[in-house]
Structure formats: structure tokens, C-alpha cells
Amino acid sequence: MVNLVTRQDRDLVSRAIALLSEYSRNRDMIDIGAYRAGTNAELDVAVRAMPAINRFLRQDMEEAFTREQAMETLRAALGSANTNASKS
């Protein structure tokens, strides 16, 4: 199974899962407005990444992507969240 994907792809997917998990654990606080940006750097990245991650996960039935295209789209989604962090 390990030979099916590269180490970089496994790391990328693990990072996406970690951000989804961080967001999920804190969703109630975010939804009621109790979370203040800047108090948890990892959660800040997760909040910024969620729109792009959700777009990635909601592929239309008529859309088709290669594994490479999918990994690049996910990489861009996570990269944009980290890029925005360095601009704040």
C-alpha cells in the first residue's frame, strides 16, 4: 500500500486531514464567534484553508481529474492558506 503514493502525497493528505480535524474540533467556537484569530496558529490555518478544502472535496460528478491533478489542487488549497498566514 505504501508504494501506491509518494511520501509527499501522504504528507499532503495527512496535513489536510489534520486541518480538517482541527477545524472540526473547534467548529462550535468558530460558528458562535467565540474564536479569536491569532489565539491558535494551527486553527487559523485551518480556518483559512476550509473554503479551498471544501471546494476540493465537492468535485462535481462530471469532473474527472488524474491523481496528479488532484494532489496539485490539494497542494494549492493548503498552500494558499499558508501563504495567507505569512501575509497577516
Buried (B, 14 or more C-beta within 10 A) or exposed (E): EEEEBEEEBEEBBEBBEEBBEBBEEBEEEBEEEEBEEEEBEEBBBBBBBBEBBEEBEEEEEEEEEEEEEEBBBBBEBBBBBEEEEEEE
